[in-house]
């Protein structure tokens, strides 16, 4: 590939362009220009880039909706799914230190590893107890968390 061809394929930020990015760049640049003409009922109908882009967007959104529906048919959907991990998320935030995003990430790693290793020792039904014990230990020994700052 020639150097000029490679530079032509690069976007403004230096990342290679993808087909959707080039398509949407064409839609925004030539919104009112005619992309094709179709004959319907003996009359010519012009389709602009904007209409073509809108149709492509609608088809894409429809495919995403169908994919989400099929994913729901394949896996179990439970209204309590989010509440099952809520304690683990809260324990990760407390362990890392409230108000510290880096601490929350560190706490999430530590809680996740501790929960997975606890399955080997106490069994799967008691996995949520790790979050309770982590909160209890952290609030007792170091109330600000691992990377949290003192409040006073």
ROKOL-707565 format. One record per residue (C-alpha): residue number from 0; residue in one letter; x, y negated, z negated. Coordinates in steps of 0.02 Angstrom, whole numbers. Each point is the difference from the previous one (the first is absolute). Last residue first. Layout:
! ROKOL-707565
{resi=NUM resn=A xx=X yy=Y zz=Z};
...
//
This chain:
! ROKOL-707565
{resi=151 resn=X xx=-611 yy=-769 zz=-2936};
{resi=150 resn=X xx=-56 yy=108 zz=145};
{resi=149 resn=X xx=163 yy=95 zz=13};
{resi=148 resn=X xx=42 yy=52 zz=177};
{resi=147 resn=X xx=-47 yy=163 zz=85};
{resi=146 resn=X xx=126 yy=117 zz=80};
{resi=145 resn=X xx=-23 yy=156 zz=-106};
{resi=144 resn=X xx=-164 yy=-45 zz=-85};
{resi=143 resn=X xx=-40 yy=-152 zz=-108};
{resi=142 resn=X xx=-67 yy=107 zz=-144};
{resi=141 resn=X xx=163 yy=97 zz=-22};
{resi=140 resn=X xx=-14 yy=139 zz=-131};
{resi=139 resn=X xx=-185 yy=12 zz=-40};
{resi=138 resn=X xx=-74 yy=-70 zz=160};
{resi=137 resn=X xx=119 yy=107 zz=103};
{resi=136 resn=X xx=-34 yy=159 zz=-98};
{resi=135 resn=X xx=-190 yy=-16 zz=3};
{resi=134 resn=X xx=-7 yy=-52 zz=183};
{resi=133 resn=X xx=112 yy=145 zz=50};
{resi=132 resn=X xx=-101 yy=120 zz=-107};
{resi=131 resn=X xx=-163 yy=-51 zz=83};
{resi=130 resn=X xx=76 yy=10 zz=174};
{resi=129 resn=X xx=71 yy=173 zz=-35};
{resi=128 resn=X xx=-172 yy=56 zz=-60};
{resi=127 resn=X xx=-62 yy=-11 zz=180};
{resi=126 resn=X xx=98 yy=159 zz=43};
{resi=125 resn=X xx=-88 yy=101 zz=-133};
{resi=124 resn=X xx=-110 yy=98 zz=121};
{resi=123 resn=X xx=152 yy=45 zz=109};
{resi=122 resn=X xx=101 yy=100 zz=-123};
{resi=121 resn=X xx=101 yy=-40 zz=-156};
{resi=120 resn=X xx=180 yy=29 zz=53};
{resi=119 resn=X xx=8 yy=13 zz=190};
{resi=118 resn=X xx=-142 yy=-125 zz=22};
{resi=117 resn=X xx=98 yy=-121 zz=-108};
{resi=116 resn=X xx=131 yy=-14 zz=137};
{resi=115 resn=X xx=-126 yy=-76 zz=120};
{resi=114 resn=X xx=-67 yy=-121 zz=-129};
{resi=113 resn=X xx=176 yy=-53 zz=-54};
{resi=112 resn=X xx=53 yy=-30 zz=180};
{resi=111 resn=X xx=-153 yy=-106 zz=34};
{resi=110 resn=X xx=17 yy=-96 zz=-164};
{resi=109 resn=X xx=183 yy=-38 zz=36};
{resi=108 resn=X xx=-29 yy=-53 zz=180};
{resi=107 resn=X xx=-151 yy=-107 zz=-47};
{resi=106 resn=X xx=98 yy=-80 zz=-143};
{resi=105 resn=X xx=141 yy=-48 zz=119};
{resi=104 resn=X xx=-127 yy=-76 zz=121};
{resi=103 resn=X xx=-87 yy=-91 zz=-143};
{resi=102 resn=X xx=168 yy=-61 zz=-66};
{resi=101 resn=X xx=42 yy=-76 zz=168};
{resi=100 resn=X xx=-170 yy=-86 zz=1};
{resi=99 resn=X xx=26 yy=-70 zz=-176};
{resi=98 resn=X xx=-153 yy=-82 zz=-76};
{resi=97 resn=X xx=-36 yy=142 zz=-119};
{resi=96 resn=X xx=155 yy=103 zz=-32};
{resi=95 resn=X xx=55 yy=157 zz=89};
{resi=94 resn=X xx=-80 yy=117 zz=-126};
{resi=93 resn=X xx=-159 yy=-104 zz=-13};
{resi=92 resn=X xx=-20 yy=-10 zz=189};
{resi=91 resn=X xx=36 yy=185 zz=23};
{resi=90 resn=X xx=-123 yy=45 zz=-139};
{resi=89 resn=X xx=-135 yy=-106 zz=84};
{resi=88 resn=X xx=30 yy=89 zz=165};
{resi=87 resn=X xx=-2 yy=171 zz=-84};
{resi=86 resn=X xx=-161 yy=-42 zz=-92};
{resi=85 resn=X xx=-84 yy=-56 zz=162};
{resi=84 resn=X xx=49 yy=158 zz=92};
{resi=83 resn=X xx=-158 yy=96 zz=-39};
{resi=82 resn=X xx=-106 yy=-157 zz=10};
{resi=81 resn=X xx=36 yy=-21 zz=184};
{resi=80 resn=X xx=-65 yy=171 zz=51};
{resi=79 resn=X xx=-158 yy=-12 zz=-107};
{resi=78 resn=X xx=-118 yy=-25 zz=148};
{resi=77 resn=X xx=66 yy=161 zz=77};
{resi=76 resn=X xx=40 yy=28 zz=181};
{resi=75 resn=X xx=66 yy=171 zz=43};
{resi=74 resn=X xx=108 yy=16 zz=153};
{resi=73 resn=X xx=-42 yy=55 zz=178};
{resi=72 resn=X xx=-169 yy=-84 zz=18};
{resi=71 resn=X xx=68 yy=-162 zz=-74};
{resi=70 resn=X xx=144 yy=3 zz=123};
{resi=69 resn=X xx=-126 yy=21 zz=140};
{resi=68 resn=X xx=-92 yy=-156 zz=-58};
{resi=67 resn=X xx=162 yy=-98 zz=-12};
{resi=66 resn=X xx=51 yy=55 zz=175};
{resi=65 resn=X xx=-171 yy=-49 zz=68};
{resi=64 resn=X xx=19 yy=-172 zz=-77};
{resi=63 resn=X xx=178 yy=-20 zz=69};
{resi=62 resn=X xx=-62 yy=53 zz=172};
{resi=61 resn=X xx=-139 yy=-129 zz=-8};
{resi=60 resn=X xx=122 yy=-135 zz=-51};
{resi=59 resn=X xx=110 yy=43 zz=149};
{resi=58 resn=X xx=-148 yy=-2 zz=121};
{resi=57 resn=X xx=-55 yy=-169 zz=-68};
{resi=56 resn=X xx=175 yy=-74 zz=14};
{resi=55 resn=X xx=19 yy=63 zz=180};
{resi=54 resn=X xx=-169 yy=-76 zz=44};
{resi=53 resn=X xx=52 yy=-166 zz=-78};
{resi=52 resn=X xx=165 yy=4 zz=96};
{resi=51 resn=X xx=-92 yy=31 zz=164};
{resi=50 resn=X xx=-121 yy=-142 zz=-36};
{resi=49 resn=X xx=146 yy=-118 zz=-40};
{resi=48 resn=X xx=99 yy=56 zz=154};
{resi=47 resn=X xx=-147 yy=-45 zz=110};
{resi=46 resn=X xx=-120 yy=117 zz=90};
{resi=45 resn=X xx=-79 yy=-64 zz=161};
{resi=44 resn=X xx=-164 yy=76 zz=61};
{resi=43 resn=X xx=-31 yy=18 zz=187};
{resi=42 resn=X xx=-181 yy=28 zz=44};
{resi=41 resn=X xx=-73 yy=150 zz=95};
{resi=40 resn=X xx=-73 yy=78 zz=-156};
{resi=39 resn=X xx=168 yy=-10 zz=-88};
{resi=38 resn=X xx=161 yy=-26 zz=97};
{resi=37 resn=X xx=149 yy=-19 zz=-114};
{resi=36 resn=X xx=136 yy=-133 zz=-2};
{resi=35 resn=X xx=159 yy=9 zz=-101};
{resi=34 resn=X xx=115 yy=-100 zz=-115};
{resi=33 resn=X xx=-79 yy=-170 zz=26};
{resi=32 resn=X xx=87 yy=-139 zz=-95};
{resi=31 resn=X xx=-87 yy=-73 zz=-153};
{resi=30 resn=X xx=112 yy=77 zz=-135};
{resi=29 resn=X xx=164 yy=-1 zz=96};
{resi=28 resn=X xx=126 yy=-34 zz=-139};
{resi=27 resn=X xx=-104 yy=75 zz=-141};
{resi=26 resn=X xx=-44 yy=158 zz=96};
{resi=25 resn=X xx=177 yy=18 zz=68};
{resi=24 resn=X xx=75 yy=-10 zz=-175};
{resi=23 resn=X xx=-131 yy=126 zz=-53};
{resi=22 resn=X xx=59 yy=123 zz=134};
{resi=21 resn=X xx=185 yy=-27 zz=-39};
{resi=20 resn=X xx=-33 yy=34 zz=-185};
{resi=19 resn=X xx=-105 yy=154 zz=43};
{resi=18 resn=X xx=139 yy=70 zz=112};
{resi=17 resn=X xx=135 yy=-25 zz=-130};
{resi=16 resn=X xx=135 yy=-131 zz=9};
{resi=15 resn=X xx=171 yy=39 zz=-69};
{resi=14 resn=X xx=45 yy=-104 zz=-152};
{resi=13 resn=X xx=106 yy=-157 zz=24};
{resi=12 resn=X xx=-125 yy=-117 zz=-83};
{resi=11 resn=X xx=-58 yy=-79 zz=163};
{resi=10 resn=X xx=-28 yy=169 zz=81};
{resi=9 resn=X xx=128 yy=112 zz=83};
{resi=8 resn=X xx=-45 yy=83 zz=165};
{resi=7 resn=X xx=75 yy=-143 zz=101};
{resi=6 resn=X xx=162 yy=15 zz=-99};
{resi=5 resn=X xx=15 yy=183 zz=48};
{resi=4 resn=X xx=-33 yy=-41 zz=183};
{resi=3 resn=X xx=132 yy=-137 zz=-6};
{resi=2 resn=X xx=127 yy=118 zz=-77};
{resi=1 resn=X xx=-29 yy=132 zz=134};
{resi=0 resn=X xx=-66 yy=169 zz=-47};
//
